[in-house]
Amino acid sequence: MFEDVSCLIANNPPGLHYGVAVAALNGTKFAFVVAGFAGPNRVLAWANGQLRDTAPPELADEERQSVAVAAGDFDGDGREELYVLNADTFTGPKRFADRLFKRGPDGHWADLFDRPENAGVRNLASGRSVAVIDRRGIGRYGFFVANFGRPMRLYELGPGGTVADLAPPLGLARTASGRGVLALPVLSAHPDLICVNEQGPNFAFRNRGDGTFEEVAEHLHLRDCEEPARGVAAVDAGGAFALAWANWGGPHRFMTRRPNGEWRDRATPGFAFPSAARTVIAADFDNDGTDELFLNHLGEPNRLYRVGTAPDHTPGGEVALTMLDAGAAQDEDGFGTGAAVCDIDGDGVLELLVSRGERSPQPLAVFKARAAYPNWLRVKPLTRFGAPARGAVVRAEYGSRVRVKGVCAGSGYLCQMEPVAHFGLGNATAVDRVTVTWPDGTAVALLNPGGNTTVTVPYPRG
């Protein structure tokens, strides 16, 4: 399916790269933000037909060893802040704290954890993934940090503009070997948290609707206690969310929800087959109207599957996982760590940026579907403050089909995708109806939004 278009990166030296996030750090155009670990972080923005590194020195931050990144509007000013998770140790305590960068009026970025009043809540534990969550539906996001061998964290804006860790009072400060995090309303009508862990059970924090949580993984059959999890993603399976996660060297999972709310594993033997998988991405790379699942690997070929549904496209109906030829994106010699998707050049076809180099320095890689269908629709919801509405859910209806996408708040492993719901339409030329549901439950329906366009949907006023 994919061809190698890594030549689009203007300067692509080998490095030990890790997590990737997609954010509009300049307020307008999306960029790939790459955790540099043993080198500078990079901010790859599209300019003059190439991806060019635009990272200012503050964000490049060469002295720290970053592994994961995520963006979200922390303070409700309409611009996304950037959380950079550093890990100079494999587990337990670490020397260098994480960063929470905010852009000032002068365009420079400052770390909120550097302020004296925030020193006591800095994360000095080795972690893996980070995601954002608007748990109360107010348009401001907290940063949830999956630590490894130390309690989880949830950083939100506190009194007087301070940074507060609200994980303990909310019952989220559980200790585990945290790996992947997903923040979407997959268990309730409000933003939930799925934490896939190593050496112990997964966590499923269901939002009660008031911004508090209950842990329900055992009740919903999502614990998967014996497997060392890595990445997790939400997948469109016939108009309903499924969950896919990778287990390092163990069977991978494809979970669908039963009518009673419990989940069951419906992975095919081919999908479940153990491998050294890291990031999991669900996206319609070729615009054929169905999601593909991309499994990024360390030291073995990457895998690609098409997620097929019943012929009548019944929500929650039978699912088929068909292995596809990933083409150049097999990347059998790559030491994969992270990956993210974005239509970075604006042509309606997603680019896949793969971060590589854990065992030895490697350049980044960019892949794109060779023969994509020409029809698509992209939906970009905004918060009441005008920032990307990460965690919103978008449904598209056309013909007899209903499709569902979550606006990424954190997924995969170490990563965060673009904050846009991207629908490939296959042979259809337009969508009949789009419904956007924000984290607070507010919903807006758009009739006949068309096709081959990006629709920006502001939060409704009044």
N, C-alpha and C positions, 0 to 999 in steps of 0.2 A: 504493500500500500504506500509506504513512505519513500520519499527521496531525500537525500542529504542536502540541505541548503545551509550548512554551517558557514559557507563562504559569506553569508549575510552579516556575520559578525566582523566588524572592521578590524579589531585587534583581539586575538583569541589565544593568548599564551597558555601553556599547560599550567594546571594548578590543582590543588586539593579542594575542589568545590563541594558544597553540600546543598542545603535547602534553597528553594526558589519561591518567591512570591511575585505577584503581579499587582502593581499599584500605580496610581497617577500622583507621584510625589511632587510634581510641579503644578498639580492642580488641574491639569488638562489631559495630557497624553499618557497612556499606560507605558510602563517599562517593566522589564524583568529585573528583579532585585535578587542577586545571587550571593549567598553566604560564602565568604572566601576561605574560612577556617585557617589555613596556613598562609594566607595572603590577603590582599584587600577585598572587601566586599565590592560588588560591581552593580551598577545601575544601568542596564542596557536599554536605551531608548531608540526608537526608530527615527532616523534623520537622514535625508538625502539617499534613500534606498538602502541603508545599512543600519545594523544595530551598533550603536556607539556608546561607549562607557561615559556616563555623565555624572558619576558619583563624586560629590564634593568630599574633601578630606575628612570631614566629620563622619560621614557615612561609610567611607572606605575603611576607616578604623583598623589599620593594619596591626595594631598591638594586641588585639583580642582575637580569639579563635571562635568564630561564629559557625553555627550549624543549622539554625532555623530562623525564618523570618516570617512576619505577618503584619498586615496593615489594617487599620480601622480608625474611625473618628472617635478618639478617646474622650474629647472634651466638648463635642458638639459645636465646633467652629466651622464645620463644613469641609474640613480638610483631614486627610488621614494621617495619623501618626504611625510610626514604624517601630515595631518591637524586634530586637535582634537578640536571639538566644545564644549565649556563648557557652562553650564547654571545653575547658582546658584539662578536664579530667573525665574519665569514662563514667564514673558514678560517684555519688557522695558529694562532699564539699569541693568547691573550686576557688581559685584565686580571684578571678575577674568576674564581676557581676554582669548581668544582662544590661542591655541598653533599651531605653524607651525614648526614641527621638521625636522631638516636636520642632517643626519649622517656625522660626520667628518672623516678624514683619520685615526684617532685613534680608530674608532668604537663607539665613544660616540655620543649621540644625543644632539643637542642644539636647543633652541627655537629661530627662527629668529625674533620673536616679542620682544625678550628681548634686542635686539640691540638698542641703543639709537636712531639711525636714523629711526627706524621703530616704535617707540613708538606712534607717532601721528596717525598711521593708524590701531592700534589694534582694534579688534572688542569687544566693551564693551556693546553690546546689546545681549539680550537673543535670541538664535536661535534654530533651529531644525535640518535641514538637510544640508549636504555639498556634493558637487560633483565637479569633475574636468572637464575642457573643454579646448581643443586645438582649440580655435575659429578661428585662422588664418592658421592652418595646418602646423605649423613650428616644431612640435615635443616637444614643451614646453607647460605645462599646467598651467592654472589658477585655483584657488579654488573659486567656487561660493558658497556663504553662504546664506541660506534662513533664515532670521531673523524673529522674531515674534514681530510685532508691531513696528519695526524699519526698515530702508532701507536695501535692499539686498546689498551684497558686492561681488566684484570680485577681488581677489588678484592675481596679476601677478608680475613677476620679473621686477623691475624698473631699472633706471640708476644706475650704480655703485653697482649693486647687492642688491639694496634696495627692499623693498616690497611696491608695489603701489596698491591702490584701484582704479580700472578703471571702477567700476560700474557707477559712476555719468556721466562721459563723454560718455559712451556707452548707456545711457538711461536705465540701468538695476537697478538703485538705487530706486526702487519702494518700497513703504511701504505696507506691508500686514501682515496678520497672517500666515506667511510662514510655510508650513509643509513638503511636499515631493518634491524632485527635480529629474528630469531625464535629462541627457545630452547625446543626440544621434541625428543623422540626420534623424529625423522623419517627419520634415516639409519641408526640403530642402535637397540639396545634400551635405550640410556641417553641422557641429555640431550645433544643436539647443538646447534650454533650455525650458523644461516644468516645471512650478512651480504650484503645486496644493496647494491651500490655504484654510484657515478656515475664516469664517465671511467675505466673499467677493469673487470676481471672481478669477479664475485661471489666470496665465500668460502663454502665448505661445510666446517665443522670437524666431523669425525665422531669421536665419543667412542669410545675404544678399550675402554672398560669399566672402566678404572682411574682415570678422571678426566683422562687425557691425550688429546691430539687429533691427528688427521692431516687435512690439508687435501686434499679430494678433489673439488673442484668440477669440474675439467677431466675427470677420469675419469668422473664421473656426469652430465656434460653440463649443468651448472648455472651455467656461467661468465657467459654472456650479455654478452660483453665490450663490445659497441658501444653499449649502451643505458644511459641515465641513470636508474637505478632509484630508487624512492622507498619505498613500503610493501610489506610482505610478510605473508602469513597462511597458516596451515595450515587445510585444508578437508576436511570429511568427504565423501569421494567413494566411496560404497558400502561403507563400513566400513574404508576405508584412507585414509591421509593423502595429499592432494594439496597442492601448493604453488602459491599465486597471488601474483604480485607485479606492481606497476604500474611502468611506465617513463615518465618525464616526456616527453611528446611522441613517444614511441616505442611499438611494439607491446607490449601487456600480455601476461603469460605465465600459463598454467595448466598446471602440470607434474604428470604422473603417473608413478608408478614402474613400470618393467618388471620381469618376473620375475628378470632378471639384475642388478637393482639400479640400472641406469641409468634416467635420467629423460628424458621427452620432452614437448615442448610440444603440448598438445591444445586450445589456446585456439581458440574459434570466431572467424571474422572480426569478428563484432559485438563480442565481448569484447576482442579484440586491438586494435581500432581506436584509434589514438593519441589521447591527451587529456592535459590538465593534472592528472593524478591525484596525490594525496598518500597518504592513509591507505587501506588495504585492510582490511576487516573481514569475517570469515566468522561467521555466526550464523543461527539459525533465529528470525527476527524475528516471524513470524506463527504459529509452533507447528504448521506443517503437516507436519512430519516430514522436511523437507529443509533443507539450509543455503541461505541467500542470501549473495551477495557484494555488499557495499556499497563503491563506489569514491567517495571524497570528493575533490572537485575545487576548484581555485582559479580562480574567475572564469568557470566554465561549469557546466552542470547536472550534479549528481551522478548516478551510475548504480547500478542494482540488477539483479542477475541471480540466477535460481534455478539451483542445481546439481542437475541431474537425473541419475539413474543408470539402468542397464539394468532392465527390468521385474522380473528376478529378484533385483535388488539384490546382484549378485555383487561381492564386494570387488575393487576395481580394474577393474570392468567399464566398459562404454562410458559416457561422460559427456556430458551435454547442458547447455549454458549458455544459458538463455533470459532475454532482457532483459524486465524487469518495469517497470510504471509505479511509480516511487518516490513518487508523490504529492507531498505538501508537502516531502519530503526531497530533491526535485530541487534546491531552493534555488539557482536559477540565478544569483542575485546575490551568493551567498556566496563569500567568499575563504577557502576551507577550508584548514585546516592539520592538525588532528588530530581524532580521534573515539574514543569508547569505548562499550562496552555494559555494562549492569548492570540487573538487576531491582531497581531502587532502591526501589520502593514495595511490593514483596513480593506482587504479584498474579499472578505466573507468566508475565508478558509482559515482554520486554526493553525497556528504554528505551535510545535511541540519543542520546548527547550529542555534538554537533558543535561543535568549536572553530573560530572564524572570526576574520578580521580582519587578515590579513597586509598587505594594501595600504592599508587604512584601517580605523579602529576599527569593530568590529561586535559586537553582543551574541552571547552563546552561543545555541545552538539545541538543543531537545530534541524528538525525534520518537518516535512509537509506532505500531505497526501498528493500522489501523482495525478490522479484523475478524479477530482472531486466533482460531485453534482453541482450544477450552477445555482441552485436555489437555496435560500437560507433566510432566517430572521434572527436578529439579535435584540434582546430586551435588557435595558439597563435601568433598574429601579434606583431611586435616590431616597435618602432619609429626609425627614422634615427639615434638616439643616443643609441639605444639598450634597451630602457625601454619598458614596456608594452604599446601598442598602444591603450589606452582606448579611446572609441568613434569611433573606426574603425567598419566597417560593413563586415560581412562574409556571403557569400551565398554558399550553398552546393547543387549540382545537382546530382541526381541519379535516375535511372528509369525515370519516368515521373514527378518527383517531383523537386521543388525548395524550399529550406529552407533558412531562414534568421535569423541571430543572430547579436546583437550588443555587442561589447566588453565593458563591464560595466564600466562607468565612474562615476556612482552614480545612485541609484534607490531604490525602496522599500520605506522605511521611516527610516531615520537616518543611512542608510546603503549603502554598495557598494559590489557587488559580485566579484568573481574571474575575472581577465582580460583574459579570455579564452572563445572562442566560442565552446560550447559543443553540439555536435549533437548525439543523440541516433539514431540508424539506423533501429531499428525494426528487420525485417527479412532480410534486405539487409546486405551484407557483406562488401561492399566497396562503396566509393563515386567516381563518374565519373569526377567531376570538382569542384574545390573550387575557388571562386573569393574573394579576400580581397581588400576592398576599404578603404584607409586611410582618415583622416579628411581633407586633402588638395585635395582630389579627385583622387589621384594616385591609380591605380588599378593593381593587378597582378592576373593572372589566373594560377592555378596549375591543371594539368591533371593527373587523376588517382592517387590521393594521398593515396588511399587504405582505410583501416579501422583498428580499434583497435590500434590506435597510436596517439600520439600528434605531430602535425606538427608545427614547429616554422617557422614563415615567416618574415624575415628581411625586412626592408624598402628597395626598389630597389635603387641601386646606378647608377648614370649616366643617 
